[in-house]
């Protein structure tokens, strides 16, 4: 199939290949070629590769995130994409082409054995059967890059069943049934992890540093780096999406706030931080005043309590993440101020970037090398990402996907969401409207019926039954 699809004339030139494997030495920085010593995780990956060969990834999906992963893995010593599972094989070819591969580097493979043979030959196996990819012996880690709560759930369960580590890029699946996936992974002796580079995992890096230093964690979260328009729809953003090489629906998922709500729900459920109010505050707090705004009222801020999750619309923080801390001793407060972290008594620790899909392979590496997740949910629910109508909904309407025309995400405390019967965002797709819902109203189990044919819905119903013990 792929032999019949010629590379586009505009394709970038491929790096030279030796033995069917891309030779990226010409792309390495001069210092690296001159003998720069490997350190940290890079050194660990090198030692592992010397003993075992490269860490081999199986990728599900070849959209924007999947394409990024194909490119990034090709540039990382000791990492490789061994197989791509997609509904449309041509999309895998196009993504691989961007990464510098040509048609001869890809091989159609429909069985686990065929996928293993392709990998052993130094090729990337392309399959329409993610089950076959999950069962292939040469795959070490499966990465879901579909963005679908239901598909992400199914892929994760199949990978776990086959003894594979899983990097779950579908945060929507994680916030809906992540605890079930965690239980299944632990029972199978594999790692299920959130993805490095996404805001929740990047924020957890800062939280871990602050906790190790003994600081009080006042607030943690992200800066929203897109316009904030809660009723945004794809038609409005088609031109911008095209200019940014994005799917309009994906762009709207960021603009209408759904992605921020999803990510902060994931952060809450992995740390125990809670939303201070439904929907969070989301102040326009710039970098230089962030710690004086997202702190408690006692310290001059807007929070009713310490230990919360939130976001800012202010300047000079995006595309970064933050952790607002309060040292427990006047001497440390004095030293932090002297070090120009801020005036105190609260300070903003800021990671000024998150590299999204570019960092994801690092989670796969740490799963293989350390057997530890970068991020995982707690055993009890803390927050819920619910759904709010973006337009008037009528009985009989079948709801579309996140980022389309019907609803947006809205973060709440788990108990409040449970007691109000609010519908989890991850169950909204394909749900049927039972009663009229006005724009701005929350979707509930009373006015919407989730699609019971979806695996994610079935698992969530079981979790909800179990969670009655937390009330």
ABEGO torsion letter per residue (X at the ends): XAAABBBBAABBBBBBBBGGBBBAAAABBAAAAAGBBBBEAAAAAAAAAAAAEBBBBBBBEABAAAAAAAAAAAABBGBBBABBBBABAAAAAAAAAAAGBBAAABBBBABAAAAAAAAAAGBBBBBABAAAAAABAABABBBBAAGBAAAAAAAAAAAAAAGBBBBBABAAAAAAAAAAAAAAAAAAGBBBBBBBGBAAAAAAAAAAAAAAAGBBBABBEBBBABBBBAABBAAAAAAAAAAAGBBAAAAAAAAAGAAAAAAAAAAAAAAGBBBABBGEAGBBBBAAAAAAABBBAAAGBABABBGBBBBBABBGAOABBBBBBBBABAAAAAAAAAAGAEAOABBBBBBABBAEAAAAAAAAAAAAAAGBBABBBBABBABBBBBBBABBBBBGBBBBBBGBAABBBBBBBAAAAAAAGBBBAAAABGBBBABBBBBGBBBBAAABBBBAABAAAAAAAAAAAAAAAAX
